[in-house]
């Protein structure tokens, strides 16, 4: 694992930079669940003192990403079913708010850009490239919601999107769902182009709900594998 940290190029407090780096590493799985974050070790890796690292860890604890365990110290928490439920509920509710404005604001250029993304995804889907498809699926949704131009809502969605990227990578590995989800992406763009808000809302609601269900199924499978002797 390589954590990059360049405090001399940043104007923010060191504790905030350390927090962002560690948060991203935990969410992406670069620092796996169950790993101990030993202060001396991570302070050396990040080339910082232990004081800003401690402050960053306290903030990560408030986020529910790490916990203090007796005789072990700071440990990275595994995502729970409740975590996934809450994060998806927040993000899905916000994304649904953007849909009328997507229909209202979408231009032919927006539609063309979305179809270009789908064309790239088509090729990855054809060769079953899950690793390549997962980030593009999130980029597709980000581009779609951005058409709403509702910047305050978009900023709140962005705050949850780091987690969703991790979860969607888990969900997209569900082979049976991957094909149908990609087909739904094409239909969503069709509805935007047709200015069909009713069908757009119905399909989006079911699309993101099934994404959550697949993520929960993948999470349950991971837990079952961990619990095996």
Secondary structure as a PSIPRED ss2 file (coil, helix, strand):
# PSIPRED VFORMAT (PSIPRED V4.0)

   1 X C   1.000  0.000  0.000
   2 X C   1.000  0.000  0.000
   3 X C   1.000  0.000  0.000
   4 X C   1.000  0.000  0.000
   5 X C   1.000  0.000  0.000
   6 X C   1.000  0.000  0.000
   7 X H   0.000  1.000  0.000
   8 X H   0.000  1.000  0.000
   9 X H   0.000  1.000  0.000
  10 X C   1.000  0.000  0.000
  11 X C   1.000  0.000  0.000
  12 X C   1.000  0.000  0.000
  13 X C   1.000  0.000  0.000
  14 X H   0.000  1.000  0.000
  15 X H   0.000  1.000  0.000
  16 X H   0.000  1.000  0.000
  17 X H   0.000  1.000  0.000
  18 X H   0.000  1.000  0.000
  19 X H   0.000  1.000  0.000
  20 X H   0.000  1.000  0.000
  21 X H   0.000  1.000  0.000
  22 X H   0.000  1.000  0.000
  23 X H   0.000  1.000  0.000
  24 X H   0.000  1.000  0.000
  25 X H   0.000  1.000  0.000
  26 X H   0.000  1.000  0.000
  27 X H   0.000  1.000  0.000
  28 X H   0.000  1.000  0.000
  29 X C   1.000  0.000  0.000
  30 X C   1.000  0.000  0.000
  31 X C   1.000  0.000  0.000
  32 X C   1.000  0.000  0.000
  33 X C   1.000  0.000  0.000
  34 X C   1.000  0.000  0.000
  35 X C   1.000  0.000  0.000
  36 X E   0.000  0.000  1.000
  37 X C   1.000  0.000  0.000
  38 X C   1.000  0.000  0.000
  39 X H   0.000  1.000  0.000
  40 X H   0.000  1.000  0.000
  41 X H   0.000  1.000  0.000
  42 X H   0.000  1.000  0.000
  43 X H   0.000  1.000  0.000
  44 X H   0.000  1.000  0.000
  45 X H   0.000  1.000  0.000
  46 X H   0.000  1.000  0.000
  47 X C   1.000  0.000  0.000
  48 X C   1.000  0.000  0.000
  49 X C   1.000  0.000  0.000
  50 X H   0.000  1.000  0.000
  51 X H   0.000  1.000  0.000
  52 X H   0.000  1.000  0.000
  53 X H   0.000  1.000  0.000
  54 X H   0.000  1.000  0.000
  55 X H   0.000  1.000  0.000
  56 X H   0.000  1.000  0.000
  57 X H   0.000  1.000  0.000
  58 X H   0.000  1.000  0.000
  59 X H   0.000  1.000  0.000
  60 X H   0.000  1.000  0.000
  61 X H   0.000  1.000  0.000
  62 X H   0.000  1.000  0.000
  63 X C   1.000  0.000  0.000
  64 X C   1.000  0.000  0.000
  65 X C   1.000  0.000  0.000
  66 X E   0.000  0.000  1.000
  67 X E   0.000  0.000  1.000
  68 X E   0.000  0.000  1.000
  69 X E   0.000  0.000  1.000
  70 X C   1.000  0.000  0.000
  71 X C   1.000  0.000  0.000
  72 X C   1.000  0.000  0.000
  73 X E   0.000  0.000  1.000
  74 X E   0.000  0.000  1.000
  75 X E   0.000  0.000  1.000
  76 X E   0.000  0.000  1.000
  77 X C   1.000  0.000  0.000
  78 X C   1.000  0.000  0.000
  79 X C   1.000  0.000  0.000
  80 X C   1.000  0.000  0.000
  81 X H   0.000  1.000  0.000
  82 X H   0.000  1.000  0.000
  83 X H   0.000  1.000  0.000
  84 X H   0.000  1.000  0.000
  85 X H   0.000  1.000  0.000
  86 X H   0.000  1.000  0.000
  87 X H   0.000  1.000  0.000
  88 X H   0.000  1.000  0.000
  89 X H   0.000  1.000  0.000
  90 X H   0.000  1.000  0.000
  91 X H   0.000  1.000  0.000
  92 X H   0.000  1.000  0.000
  93 X H   0.000  1.000  0.000
  94 X H   0.000  1.000  0.000
  95 X H   0.000  1.000  0.000
  96 X H   0.000  1.000  0.000
  97 X H   0.000  1.000  0.000
  98 X H   0.000  1.000  0.000
  99 X H   0.000  1.000  0.000
 100 X H   0.000  1.000  0.000
 101 X H   0.000  1.000  0.000
 102 X H   0.000  1.000  0.000
 103 X H   0.000  1.000  0.000
 104 X H   0.000  1.000  0.000
 105 X H   0.000  1.000  0.000
 106 X C   1.000  0.000  0.000
 107 X C   1.000  0.000  0.000
 108 X H   0.000  1.000  0.000
 109 X H   0.000  1.000  0.000
 110 X H   0.000  1.000  0.000
 111 X H   0.000  1.000  0.000
 112 X H   0.000  1.000  0.000
 113 X H   0.000  1.000  0.000
 114 X H   0.000  1.000  0.000
 115 X H   0.000  1.000  0.000
 116 X H   0.000  1.000  0.000
 117 X H   0.000  1.000  0.000
 118 X H   0.000  1.000  0.000
 119 X H   0.000  1.000  0.000
 120 X H   0.000  1.000  0.000
 121 X H   0.000  1.000  0.000
 122 X H   0.000  1.000  0.000
 123 X H   0.000  1.000  0.000
 124 X H   0.000  1.000  0.000
 125 X H   0.000  1.000  0.000
 126 X H   0.000  1.000  0.000
 127 X C   1.000  0.000  0.000
 128 X C   1.000  0.000  0.000
 129 X C   1.000  0.000  0.000
 130 X H   0.000  1.000  0.000
 131 X H   0.000  1.000  0.000
 132 X H   0.000  1.000  0.000
 133 X H   0.000  1.000  0.000
 134 X H   0.000  1.000  0.000
 135 X H   0.000  1.000  0.000
 136 X H   0.000  1.000  0.000
 137 X H   0.000  1.000  0.000
 138 X H   0.000  1.000  0.000
 139 X H   0.000  1.000  0.000
 140 X H   0.000  1.000  0.000
 141 X H   0.000  1.000  0.000
 142 X H   0.000  1.000  0.000
 143 X H   0.000  1.000  0.000
 144 X H   0.000  1.000  0.000
 145 X H   0.000  1.000  0.000
 146 X H   0.000  1.000  0.000
 147 X C   1.000  0.000  0.000
 148 X C   1.000  0.000  0.000
 149 X C   1.000  0.000  0.000
 150 X C   1.000  0.000  0.000
 151 X H   0.000  1.000  0.000
 152 X H   0.000  1.000  0.000
 153 X H   0.000  1.000  0.000
 154 X H   0.000  1.000  0.000
 155 X H   0.000  1.000  0.000
 156 X H   0.000  1.000  0.000
 157 X H   0.000  1.000  0.000
 158 X H   0.000  1.000  0.000
 159 X H   0.000  1.000  0.000
 160 X H   0.000  1.000  0.000
 161 X H   0.000  1.000  0.000
 162 X H   0.000  1.000  0.000
 163 X H   0.000  1.000  0.000
 164 X H   0.000  1.000  0.000
 165 X H   0.000  1.000  0.000
 166 X H   0.000  1.000  0.000
 167 X H   0.000  1.000  0.000
 168 X H   0.000  1.000  0.000
 169 X H   0.000  1.000  0.000
 170 X H   0.000  1.000  0.000
 171 X H   0.000  1.000  0.000
 172 X C   1.000  0.000  0.000
 173 X C   1.000  0.000  0.000
 174 X C   1.000  0.000  0.000
 175 X H   0.000  1.000  0.000
 176 X H   0.000  1.000  0.000
 177 X H   0.000  1.000  0.000
 178 X H   0.000  1.000  0.000
 179 X H   0.000  1.000  0.000
 180 X H   0.000  1.000  0.000
 181 X H   0.000  1.000  0.000
 182 X H   0.000  1.000  0.000
 183 X H   0.000  1.000  0.000
 184 X H   0.000  1.000  0.000
 185 X H   0.000  1.000  0.000
 186 X H   0.000  1.000  0.000
 187 X H   0.000  1.000  0.000
 188 X H   0.000  1.000  0.000
 189 X H   0.000  1.000  0.000
 190 X H   0.000  1.000  0.000
 191 X H   0.000  1.000  0.000
 192 X H   0.000  1.000  0.000
 193 X H   0.000  1.000  0.000
 194 X C   1.000  0.000  0.000
 195 X C   1.000  0.000  0.000
 196 X C   1.000  0.000  0.000
 197 X H   0.000  1.000  0.000
 198 X H   0.000  1.000  0.000
 199 X H   0.000  1.000  0.000
 200 X H   0.000  1.000  0.000
 201 X H   0.000  1.000  0.000
 202 X H   0.000  1.000  0.000
 203 X H   0.000  1.000  0.000
 204 X H   0.000  1.000  0.000
 205 X H   0.000  1.000  0.000
 206 X H   0.000  1.000  0.000
 207 X H   0.000  1.000  0.000
 208 X H   0.000  1.000  0.000
 209 X H   0.000  1.000  0.000
 210 X H   0.000  1.000  0.000
 211 X H   0.000  1.000  0.000
 212 X H   0.000  1.000  0.000
 213 X H   0.000  1.000  0.000
 214 X H   0.000  1.000  0.000
 215 X H   0.000  1.000  0.000
 216 X H   0.000  1.000  0.000
 217 X H   0.000  1.000  0.000
 218 X H   0.000  1.000  0.000
 219 X H   0.000  1.000  0.000
 220 X H   0.000  1.000  0.000
 221 X H   0.000  1.000  0.000
 222 X H   0.000  1.000  0.000
 223 X H   0.000  1.000  0.000
 224 X H   0.000  1.000  0.000
 225 X H   0.000  1.000  0.000
 226 X H   0.000  1.000  0.000
 227 X H   0.000  1.000  0.000
 228 X C   1.000  0.000  0.000
 229 X C   1.000  0.000  0.000
